[in-house]
Amino acid sequence: MRKKPATHRVAVLALPTVVAFDLTIATQVFGHEGHGRYAMTVCTLDGGSVTTTTDGLELSVAATLDALDDADTVIVPGFRRGPAPPRALDALRQAHRRGARIASICTGAFALAQAGLLDGRRATTHWAHADALADEHPLVLVDANALYVDEGEVITSAGLAAGLDMCLYLVGRDHGQAAAIQRARHMVTPLHRAGGQAQFIPVGVPDEDDELAGVITWASSNLHRPITVADLARQGVMSSRTLHRTFQSRFRMSPRAWLIQQRLRAACTLLENGGTTVDEVARRAGLGTATNLRAHFQRAFATTPTAYRRAFTQ
């Protein structure tokens, strides 16, 4: 008889002036998972009420720091920047020493840094606080652009919605992409973005005076067609070299990588809606064949188009 996997214990540490949105992200992903994979506890220093950054909102929490003693993962949501309580820092250090995975959302990275857990590691936080994190903690290798950074047993994410990307990524890391897709579907959100993706990636149609407006609008309307970098450059009335520099500056990726990303987004939408064969999805998204679509899908999402669609139809 197959042994049932042990439930993964998650402790979400709400420090004083916690960012309620960040806290909610963690509780929604791990507290309503629904398959018995996670057991989540929200805790504060001594239990009781905890202030938030939202005017008029105060939360009542039963669990104390003791919840960190046997947690497999500890998540620190954002809080108003400042010195974290020493007892909380000690508890984070102890949890890390015994092998717990420590993660932060937004300014929660400052607590991890104050505990010394980010020294010599790459880390990220909300873009508006990245310079402060680097200035206050020079041993931390701050990546101001990343959505989230996985350093093994220490993971940090940028602000707000990037915390959702990180939490879904952790579900995928723990239980596979199918589980992450199912969780994303339940939360009515797309599959998590890759951690190396820039915090600023414009979506939709840009302003008319944007130098890439014509390029993006035209490409988005012609994804079913073969498109070369030269085609994009012509639409932007610029050289291929200038186009490449502009895309690298704006999106932190080449025009070709951006185009593949848009094709994959289109493929995901078609798969989610159902009723279309994988071959037809590949053709309509401009990826040619089902084999090519599968290769790109595996590289980007570590799953197959069929598995992705199955997760959205279960």
SVG drawing of the C-alpha trace seen along z (x, -y; Angstrom):
<svg xmlns="http://www.w3.org/2000/svg" viewBox="-15 -60 43 62">
<polyline fill="none" stroke="black" stroke-width="0.4" points="0.0,0.0 1.3,-3.4 2.2,-5.6 0.4,-9.0 2.8,-11.9 3.3,-13.9 1.4,-17.2 3.7,-20.2 3.4,-22.6 3.4,-26.3 3.7,-29.1 2.9,-32.6 4.5,-35.1 2.5,-38.4 4.8,-41.0 3.3,-44.3 2.1,-46.6 1.8,-43.6 0.6,-44.2 -2.8,-42.6 -2.7,-41.8 0.6,-39.9 -0.8,-37.9 -4.0,-37.1 -2.0,-35.8 -0.1,-33.2 -3.3,-32.2 -5.3,-31.7 -2.6,-29.6 -1.6,-27.4 -4.6,-27.7 -7.3,-26.8 -5.3,-24.3 -7.9,-21.6 -5.9,-18.5 -4.3,-18.0 -0.9,-18.8 -0.5,-21.8 -1.5,-22.7 -1.2,-26.5 -1.0,-28.5 -0.9,-32.3 1.0,-33.5 2.2,-36.6 4.7,-37.2 2.4,-36.4 -1.0,-35.8 -3.8,-38.3 -4.2,-41.3 -1.7,-42.6 -1.8,-45.9 -1.8,-46.2 -0.8,-48.9 -4.5,-49.3 -6.2,-52.1 -8.8,-50.7 -7.9,-47.1 -6.5,-45.0 -6.3,-41.2 -6.8,-38.8 -4.5,-35.8 -4.5,-32.9 -1.0,-31.3 2.3,-32.5 5.9,-32.2 5.8,-28.6 4.2,-27.8 7.6,-28.2 9.1,-25.4 7.8,-22.6 7.0,-24.5 8.4,-23.1 8.0,-26.5 7.9,-30.0 6.6,-32.9 7.1,-36.5 4.6,-38.9 5.5,-42.5 5.4,-45.0 6.1,-48.7 9.9,-49.0 11.7,-49.2 13.5,-46.9 11.7,-43.6 11.1,-42.4 14.3,-40.6 12.3,-37.5 10.9,-37.2 14.4,-37.3 15.7,-34.7 12.7,-32.4 13.5,-32.9 17.2,-32.0 16.2,-28.9 13.8,-27.7 16.4,-28.2 19.0,-26.3 16.8,-23.3 16.2,-23.2 12.9,-25.0 12.4,-26.8 12.1,-30.6 10.3,-32.8 9.3,-36.5 6.9,-38.7 7.6,-42.3 9.3,-44.1 9.3,-40.8 12.8,-40.5 13.9,-43.1 13.1,-40.8 15.1,-38.0 18.0,-40.4 17.9,-41.6 18.1,-37.9 21.2,-37.5 19.5,-34.9 20.1,-36.8 23.9,-37.5 25.7,-36.4 22.5,-35.5 20.6,-37.0 17.3,-38.5 14.5,-40.8 11.8,-43.0 9.3,-45.6 11.1,-47.8 10.4,-50.9 12.4,-49.4 15.2,-47.6 17.7,-50.5 17.0,-50.7 17.5,-46.9 20.9,-47.1 22.0,-50.2 20.9,-48.8 22.2,-45.3 25.3,-45.5 26.0,-41.7 22.7,-41.0 22.9,-40.7 19.8,-42.6 18.1,-42.0 15.7,-44.9 14.1,-43.5 13.2,-39.9 9.7,-38.9 11.1,-36.3 14.5,-34.7 14.9,-31.1 18.1,-30.5 17.2,-27.0 15.9,-27.2 15.6,-31.0 13.1,-32.5 12.2,-36.2 9.6,-37.9 8.9,-41.4 5.8,-43.3 2.1,-42.4 1.1,-40.3 4.7,-38.9 4.0,-37.2 1.3,-35.2 3.7,-34.2 6.2,-33.0 3.6,-31.0 2.3,-29.3 5.9,-28.6 6.4,-26.9 3.4,-24.7 4.8,-23.7 8.2,-23.0 6.6,-20.9 4.0,-19.0 4.6,-19.6 3.2,-22.0 -0.2,-20.3 -0.8,-21.1 0.3,-24.7 -2.0,-25.0 -4.9,-23.6 -4.3,-26.1 -4.0,-29.0 -7.3,-27.9 -9.1,-27.8 -7.8,-31.4 -8.9,-32.5 -5.4,-33.6 -3.0,-32.6 -0.1,-30.3 2.7,-32.0 5.2,-34.1 8.8,-33.0 10.9,-34.5 13.4,-36.1 10.7,-38.1 11.0,-41.9 8.8,-43.5 7.6,-45.9 6.3,-44.3 3.6,-46.4 0.6,-44.4 -2.2,-45.3 -1.9,-48.1 0.7,-50.8 0.1,-54.6 0.1,-55.8 3.3,-57.8 5.2,-54.8 7.9,-53.8 6.9,-50.2 3.2,-50.8 3.0,-49.9 5.2,-46.8 3.3,-45.4 -0.2,-46.1 0.8,-44.6 2.5,-41.5 -0.4,-40.8 -2.8,-40.8 -0.6,-38.6 0.6,-35.9 -0.9,-33.2 1.6,-34.3 5.4,-33.7 7.1,-36.8 10.8,-37.6 12.7,-40.2 13.1,-42.1 9.3,-42.2 9.1,-43.7 11.8,-46.2 10.0,-47.3 6.8,-47.9 8.7,-50.0 10.5,-51.9 13.9,-51.1 16.9,-48.9 17.0,-45.4 19.8,-46.5 17.8,-49.4 14.8,-47.2 16.9,-44.7 18.2,-47.4 14.7,-48.8 13.3,-45.4 16.1,-44.6 15.6,-48.0 11.8,-47.7 11.2,-44.0 14.6,-42.6 14.4,-40.1 15.1,-40.0 12.4,-40.6 12.4,-36.9 12.0,-35.9 9.2,-38.4 7.5,-37.1 7.7,-33.5 6.2,-34.7 3.3,-36.2 2.7,-33.1 2.8,-31.0 0.2,-33.3 -2.0,-32.9 -1.6,-29.2 -2.5,-29.1 -5.7,-31.1 -6.7,-28.6 -5.9,-25.6 -7.9,-27.1 -10.9,-27.7 -10.9,-24.1 -12.5,-22.7 -9.3,-23.1 -6.7,-20.3 -3.1,-20.8 -2.2,-21.0 -4.7,-23.8 -3.5,-25.6 0.1,-25.4 -1.0,-26.8 -3.1,-29.6 -0.5,-30.7 2.1,-30.8 4.2,-28.0 3.8,-25.8 3.5,-22.2 2.4,-20.4 6.0,-19.2 7.3,-22.8 4.5,-23.9 5.3,-21.0 9.0,-21.9 8.4,-25.6 5.7,-24.7 8.1,-22.3 10.9,-24.9 8.7,-27.7 6.3,-25.9 7.8,-22.5 4.6,-20.8 2.9,-19.8 0.0,-21.5 -2.2,-18.5 -1.5,-18.4 -2.1,-22.2 -5.5,-21.9 -6.4,-18.9 -5.7,-20.9 -8.0,-23.7 -10.9,-21.3 -10.9,-19.2"/>
</svg>
